[in-house]
Amino acid sequence: MSDFRLKVFQSVAKNLSFTKASQELFISQPAITKHVQELETSYQTRLFDRQGSKISLTESGKLLLEHCDRILEDYKRLEYEMHLLHNEYTGELKLGASTTIAQYVLPAMLGSFIGKFPQVSLSLMNGNSREIEAALQEHRIDLGLVEGVFRLPNLKYTTFLADELVAVVRTNSKLALGDEITPEDLLNLPLVLRERGSGTLDVFERALHQHNIKLSSLKVLMYLGSTESIKLFLEHTDCLGIVSVRSISRELYSGQLRVVEIKGLPMLREFSFAQPQGQESGLAQVFMQFAINHNHKL
């Protein structure tokens, strides 16, 4: 129902790219350009400054984007509430999930959700926790699922699942490691860790802080952008990795990896929904309730 030109403009404004907007909305770049030009003609003002291959918002563009975000959000709520009158759930829901959640928690649940709500158009963005929170603040997604311990004041967080980080090595590792080590032993062991901005690294760094150990004092061979990358790295390297226990069930069962307990260093965390303050309604709430009700399946 909402003016598609506003949706096109919002995508170009968020990405600052006609090409990326074209890819995001699955329409041609000339069509993107046409919609933006129609808006500029309608309001008799330029919405973008063009400098070579780069574009930026004009003051008019910034004003339109501010209203555009509100208008499209209101349309989304209207569509949801009108269909709710007939006990129908329809519309578009854009999710964003941190890497661990997207890979090891969501797939089965998304399949069940789509089966129960076939009229909902669902999409999923994947990134680390900081990237997901940024996407929420920029209105590129409706609901985030994040890990870690840091919280932004302008977002509301709702816990939905507990998780634990563990230290793992490949079973045939040449490192002289028993089943248990101390936090101080970490200072002398080669490590592979998740990248800055990931919830996994946040939790590990905070746990180290409890023992007055700085991340900078550790022997980190690599920082990698996904848990799968860490697991593959461990297969070919004698080092210790820190990952979610949820991510290694197959490797533990097959005997590829084994857990090394770090005595006195609990690394517990919570997976949480994140959403903008004051926007706790619509399909995002439907999905949250569905996930919480299906918690035992996660």
C-alpha positions as CSV (number, residue, x, y, z in Angstrom):
1,M,0.0,0.0,0.0
2,S,2.8,2.4,0.8
3,D,4.3,4.6,-1.9
4,F,7.1,2.4,-3.4
5,R,9.0,5.5,-4.4
6,L,9.6,6.2,-0.7
7,K,10.9,2.7,-0.2
8,V,13.3,3.2,-3.1
9,F,14.5,6.5,-1.8
10,Q,15.0,5.1,1.7
11,S,17.1,2.2,0.3
12,V,19.3,4.6,-1.8
13,A,19.6,7.0,1.2
14,K,20.6,4.2,3.6
15,N,23.1,2.6,1.2
16,L,24.2,5.8,-0.5
17,S,24.3,3.8,-3.6
18,F,21.8,3.3,-6.5
19,T,23.5,0.0,-7.3
20,K,23.1,-1.4,-3.8
21,A,19.5,-0.2,-3.7
22,S,18.8,-2.0,-6.9
23,Q,20.2,-5.2,-5.5
24,E,18.3,-4.8,-2.2
25,L,15.0,-4.2,-3.9
26,F,15.5,-6.6,-6.8
27,I,14.7,-4.0,-9.5
28,S,16.8,-2.5,-12.2
29,Q,19.1,0.5,-11.6
30,P,17.3,2.6,-14.2
31,A,14.0,2.0,-12.4
32,I,15.7,3.1,-9.1
33,T,16.9,6.3,-10.8
34,K,13.4,6.9,-12.3
35,H,11.7,6.7,-8.9
36,V,14.2,9.1,-7.3
37,Q,13.8,11.6,-10.2
38,E,10.0,11.5,-9.8
39,L,10.4,12.4,-6.2
40,E,12.8,15.2,-7.0
41,T,10.3,16.5,-9.6
42,S,7.4,16.2,-7.2
43,Y,9.1,18.1,-4.4
44,Q,11.0,20.4,-6.9
45,T,14.4,19.8,-5.1
46,R,17.5,17.7,-5.4
47,L,17.6,14.8,-2.9
48,F,21.2,13.7,-3.6
49,D,24.4,15.5,-4.4
50,R,26.4,13.5,-7.0
51,Q,30.2,13.7,-7.0
52,G,31.6,11.3,-9.5
53,S,30.6,7.8,-8.4
54,K,29.7,8.9,-4.9
55,I,26.4,10.4,-3.7
56,S,25.4,12.1,-0.5
57,L,22.1,13.4,0.9
58,T,21.2,17.1,0.4
59,E,19.4,18.9,3.2
60,S,16.1,18.2,1.4
61,G,17.1,14.5,1.2
62,K,17.9,14.4,5.0
63,L,14.5,15.9,5.7
64,L,12.7,13.4,3.4
65,L,14.5,10.5,5.0
66,E,13.5,11.6,8.4
67,H,9.8,11.6,7.4
68,C,10.2,8.6,5.2
69,D,11.4,6.4,8.1
70,R,8.3,7.3,10.1
71,I,5.8,7.0,7.2
72,L,7.0,3.5,6.2
73,E,7.0,2.4,9.8
74,D,3.4,3.6,10.2
75,Y,2.4,1.9,7.0
76,K,3.9,-1.4,8.3
77,R,2.0,-1.1,11.6
78,L,-1.2,-0.2,9.8
79,E,-0.9,-3.3,7.6
80,Y,-0.2,-5.5,10.6
81,E,-3.1,-4.1,12.7
82,M,-5.6,-4.2,9.8
83,H,-4.9,-7.9,9.1
84,L,-4.9,-8.6,12.9
85,L,-8.6,-7.7,12.8
86,H,-9.1,-10.8,10.7
87,N,-6.6,-12.9,12.7
88,E,-4.2,-12.7,9.7
89,Y,-0.5,-12.0,9.9
90,T,0.9,-10.5,6.7
91,G,3.6,-8.0,5.7
92,E,7.3,-7.7,5.6
93,L,9.7,-8.5,8.5
94,K,13.4,-7.8,8.2
95,L,15.5,-9.6,10.8
96,G,19.1,-9.2,11.6
97,A,21.1,-11.7,13.5
98,S,24.6,-12.0,14.8
99,T,26.7,-14.8,13.2
100,T,26.4,-17.4,15.9
101,I,22.6,-17.0,16.2
102,A,22.1,-16.9,12.4
103,Q,24.1,-20.1,11.8
104,Y,23.2,-22.3,14.8
105,V,20.0,-21.0,16.4
106,L,17.7,-19.6,13.7
107,P,17.5,-21.9,10.7
108,A,15.1,-24.5,12.2
109,M,13.0,-21.8,13.9
110,L,12.7,-19.8,10.7
111,G,11.4,-22.8,8.9
112,S,8.7,-23.3,11.5
113,F,7.8,-19.6,11.5
114,I,7.4,-19.5,7.7
115,G,5.2,-22.6,7.9
116,K,2.9,-21.0,10.5
117,F,2.8,-17.6,9.0
118,P,3.1,-18.1,5.2
119,Q,1.9,-14.6,4.3
120,V,4.8,-13.0,6.1
121,S,7.7,-12.0,3.8
122,L,10.8,-12.7,5.9
123,S,14.4,-11.7,5.2
124,L,17.6,-12.2,7.3
125,M,20.7,-10.0,7.5
126,N,23.8,-11.6,9.0
127,G,26.6,-9.7,10.8
128,N,28.3,-9.3,14.1
129,S,26.4,-7.8,17.0
130,R,27.7,-4.3,16.5
131,E,26.7,-4.4,12.8
132,I,23.2,-5.7,13.7
133,E,22.7,-2.9,16.2
134,A,23.8,-0.3,13.6
135,A,21.4,-1.7,11.1
136,L,18.6,-1.3,13.7
137,Q,19.5,2.3,14.3
138,E,19.5,3.0,10.6
139,H,16.1,1.3,10.2
140,R,17.5,-1.2,7.7
141,I,16.0,-4.1,9.8
142,D,13.0,-4.4,12.1
143,L,14.3,-6.7,14.8
144,G,17.8,-7.8,15.8
145,L,19.0,-10.9,17.5
146,V,22.4,-10.3,19.2
147,E,24.8,-11.8,21.6
148,G,27.4,-10.2,23.9
149,V,27.3,-8.1,27.1
150,F,27.2,-4.5,25.8
151,R,23.9,-2.6,25.6
152,L,23.0,0.6,23.7
153,P,20.7,3.0,25.6
154,N,18.4,3.7,22.6
155,L,17.7,0.0,22.0
156,K,15.5,-2.3,24.0
157,Y,16.9,-5.8,24.7
158,T,14.8,-8.9,25.6
159,T,16.6,-12.1,26.5
160,F,15.4,-15.2,24.9
161,L,18.1,-17.9,25.2
162,A,21.2,-18.7,27.3
163,D,24.5,-19.7,25.8
164,E,28.0,-20.6,26.9
165,L,31.4,-20.1,25.4
166,V,34.0,-22.9,25.6
167,A,37.6,-23.4,24.7
168,V,38.3,-26.1,22.1
169,V,41.2,-27.7,20.3
170,R,41.4,-30.4,17.6
171,T,41.5,-33.8,19.1
172,N,44.9,-34.7,17.7
173,S,46.5,-31.3,18.7
174,K,50.2,-31.3,19.5
175,L,49.6,-28.8,22.3
176,A,50.3,-30.4,25.7
177,L,46.8,-29.8,27.1
178,G,44.9,-31.9,29.6
179,D,41.1,-31.5,30.1
180,E,41.6,-28.4,32.3
181,I,43.8,-25.3,32.3
182,T,43.9,-22.1,34.3
183,P,43.1,-18.6,33.0
184,E,46.8,-17.8,33.4
185,D,47.7,-20.6,31.0
186,L,46.0,-18.7,28.2
187,L,49.0,-16.2,28.3
188,N,51.2,-18.9,26.8
189,L,48.8,-20.6,24.3
190,P,48.2,-19.7,20.7
191,L,44.6,-18.6,20.2
192,V,42.1,-18.0,17.4
193,L,39.3,-15.6,18.2
194,R,36.3,-13.9,16.7
195,E,36.7,-10.4,15.3
196,R,36.2,-7.1,17.1
197,G,32.6,-6.2,17.3
198,S,31.5,-9.8,17.8
199,G,29.5,-10.7,20.9
200,T,31.7,-13.7,21.4
201,L,34.9,-11.6,21.8
202,D,33.0,-9.2,24.1
203,V,32.1,-12.0,26.5
204,F,35.6,-13.5,26.4
205,E,37.3,-10.2,27.0
206,R,35.0,-9.4,30.0
207,A,35.8,-12.9,31.5
208,L,39.5,-12.2,31.1
209,H,39.1,-8.9,32.9
210,Q,37.8,-10.7,36.0
211,H,41.3,-12.2,36.2
212,N,43.1,-9.0,35.3
213,I,44.2,-10.4,32.0
214,K,44.3,-8.1,29.0
215,L,43.4,-9.4,25.5
216,S,46.4,-7.6,24.2
217,S,48.7,-9.8,26.3
218,L,47.5,-13.0,24.7
219,K,49.1,-14.8,21.7
220,V,46.3,-14.4,19.2
221,L,47.3,-16.0,15.8
222,M,44.1,-14.9,14.0
223,Y,40.9,-13.0,14.4
224,L,38.3,-14.5,12.2
225,G,34.8,-13.3,11.1
226,S,32.8,-16.5,11.8
227,T,32.7,-19.5,14.0
228,E,32.9,-21.8,11.0
229,S,36.1,-20.1,10.0
230,I,37.5,-20.8,13.5
231,K,36.5,-24.4,13.4
232,L,38.2,-24.9,10.0
233,F,41.3,-23.1,11.2
234,L,41.5,-25.4,14.2
235,E,41.4,-28.4,12.0
236,H,44.7,-27.4,10.5
237,T,46.4,-25.5,13.3
238,D,47.6,-26.3,16.8
239,C,45.9,-23.6,18.8
240,L,42.9,-23.0,21.1
241,G,39.6,-21.5,19.9
242,I,36.8,-19.8,21.9
243,V,33.4,-20.6,20.5
244,S,29.7,-21.1,21.4
245,V,29.1,-24.6,22.7
246,R,26.0,-24.6,20.4
247,S,28.3,-24.4,17.4
248,I,30.4,-27.6,18.0
249,S,27.9,-30.4,18.7
250,R,28.7,-32.2,15.4
251,E,32.5,-31.9,15.9
252,L,32.3,-33.1,19.5
253,Y,30.2,-36.1,18.4
254,S,32.5,-37.0,15.5
255,G,35.6,-36.5,17.7
256,Q,37.2,-33.8,15.6
257,L,37.3,-31.3,18.5
258,R,37.4,-31.5,22.3
259,V,36.6,-29.0,25.0
260,V,39.3,-27.8,27.4
261,E,37.8,-26.4,30.6
262,I,39.3,-23.1,31.8
263,K,39.0,-23.4,35.6
264,G,37.4,-20.4,37.2
265,L,36.6,-18.7,33.9
266,P,32.9,-19.0,33.2
267,M,31.9,-17.5,29.9
268,L,28.1,-17.3,30.1
269,R,26.0,-15.0,28.0
270,E,22.5,-14.4,26.8
271,F,21.1,-14.2,23.3
272,S,18.7,-11.2,23.1
273,F,16.2,-9.5,20.8
274,A,17.1,-5.9,20.2
275,Q,14.7,-3.3,18.8
276,P,14.3,0.5,18.8
277,Q,12.8,2.0,22.0
278,G,9.1,2.7,21.5
279,Q,8.6,0.4,18.5
280,E,7.6,-2.8,20.4
281,S,4.7,-3.8,18.1
282,G,3.8,-5.4,14.8
283,L,5.3,-8.5,13.2
284,A,8.5,-8.1,15.3
285,Q,6.5,-8.8,18.4
286,V,4.8,-11.8,16.7
287,F,8.2,-13.2,15.9
288,M,9.6,-12.6,19.4
289,Q,6.6,-14.4,21.0
290,F,6.9,-17.2,18.6
291,A,10.6,-17.6,19.4
292,I,10.0,-17.5,23.1
293,N,7.2,-20.0,22.9
294,H,9.5,-22.4,21.0
295,N,12.5,-21.8,23.3
296,H,12.7,-25.5,24.1
297,K,13.3,-26.3,20.5
298,L,16.3,-23.9,20.1
